[in-house]
Amino acid sequence: MLCSLPLARLLAIALRTLVDDLHVRLRERGWLDVRPSFGFVLLAVRDQPTTATELATLMGTTKQATSKLIEAMMDAGYVERAGSGTDGRRRPVRITRRGTELLVAVEEIYRELEAGWATVIGRSALDSLRGDLTRVLTQGGETTLPAVRPPA
């Protein structure tokens, strides 16, 4: 029976479905060069420049793989390297205007996808689900959610 599936499996399927639907809608809106991994980098650098080493640690990948991803994102105009001012070897990655515009589009699409879920389960159930997940993820008195990481 479907209701007896482990919660981890249901959450993984839900995440995969949301990400797949997001990328279909992004392509429909002209964002043709966006890879799913771009989102993890953009979220990490949205609020402050972050080094390739820090991004590699966050994403659980090698620095070399992360550097290739950053280069692809720079070529597409989503991020750029920033000078550190004091240490010429440390060149953090920061989001560009185009990267910010992509995040705005992503958040708009996620609102649309959530509205679809609300049609199926009801707005109050969706709000309850969001609240319950937030409580579980911040148990122990945490005031912030863990960083978003790609699946291992």
Solvent accessible surface area in square Angstrom, and as a share of the most:
residue,aa,sasa,rsa
1,M,197,0.88
2,L,140,0.70
3,C,118,0.71
4,S,88,0.57
5,L,49,0.25
6,P,69,0.43
7,L,121,0.60
8,A,77,0.60
9,R,125,0.46
10,L,73,0.36
11,L,74,0.37
12,A,59,0.46
13,I,91,0.46
14,A,25,0.20
15,L,98,0.49
16,R,116,0.42
17,T,62,0.36
18,L,34,0.17
19,V,24,0.14
20,D,66,0.34
21,D,56,0.29
22,L,10,0.05
23,H,17,0.07
24,V,68,0.39
25,R,79,0.29
26,L,2,0.01
27,R,121,0.44
28,E,130,0.58
29,R,101,0.37
30,G,49,0.47
31,W,38,0.13
32,L,137,0.68
33,D,62,0.32
34,V,22,0.12
35,R,118,0.43
36,P,67,0.42
37,S,33,0.21
38,F,3,0.01
39,G,28,0.27
40,F,37,0.15
41,V,0,0.00
42,L,1,0.00
43,L,64,0.32
44,A,29,0.22
45,V,2,0.01
46,R,110,0.40
47,D,124,0.64
48,Q,122,0.54
49,P,62,0.39
50,T,16,0.09
51,T,20,0.12
52,A,8,0.06
53,T,74,0.43
54,E,83,0.37
55,L,0,0.00
56,A,8,0.06
57,T,102,0.59
58,L,36,0.18
59,M,15,0.07
60,G,55,0.53
61,T,59,0.34
62,T,91,0.53
63,K,117,0.50
64,Q,129,0.57
65,A,49,0.38
66,T,1,0.01
67,S,32,0.21
68,K,133,0.56
69,L,16,0.08
70,I,0,0.00
71,E,82,0.37
72,A,25,0.19
73,M,0,0.00
74,M,60,0.27
75,D,127,0.66
76,A,23,0.18
77,G,28,0.27
78,Y,0,0.00
79,V,3,0.02
80,E,66,0.29
81,R,55,0.20
82,A,5,0.04
83,G,68,0.66
84,S,36,0.23
85,G,82,0.79
86,T,139,0.81
87,D,44,0.23
88,G,70,0.67
89,R,213,0.78
90,R,105,0.38
91,R,124,0.45
92,P,7,0.04
93,V,0,0.00
94,R,103,0.37
95,I,32,0.16
96,T,25,0.15
97,R,197,0.72
98,R,87,0.32
99,G,0,0.00
100,T,64,0.37
101,E,77,0.35
102,L,3,0.01
103,L,14,0.07
104,V,93,0.53
105,A,15,0.12
106,V,21,0.12
107,E,78,0.35
108,E,73,0.33
109,I,0,0.00
110,Y,67,0.25
111,R,149,0.54
112,E,59,0.26
113,L,13,0.07
114,E,46,0.21
115,A,46,0.36
116,G,37,0.36
117,W,80,0.28
118,A,14,0.11
119,T,118,0.69
120,V,124,0.71
121,I,82,0.42
122,G,28,0.27
123,R,122,0.45
124,S,91,0.59
125,A,40,0.31
126,L,8,0.04
127,D,72,0.37
128,S,59,0.38
129,L,67,0.33
130,R,114,0.42
131,G,21,0.21
132,D,63,0.33
133,L,62,0.31
134,T,58,0.34
135,R,150,0.55
136,V,89,0.51
137,L,96,0.48
138,T,27,0.16
139,Q,135,0.60
140,G,80,0.77
141,G,67,0.64
142,E,106,0.48
143,T,132,0.76
144,T,100,0.58
145,L,96,0.48
146,P,89,0.56
147,A,67,0.52
148,V,83,0.48
149,R,131,0.48
150,P,27,0.17
151,P,102,0.64
152,A,153,1.19
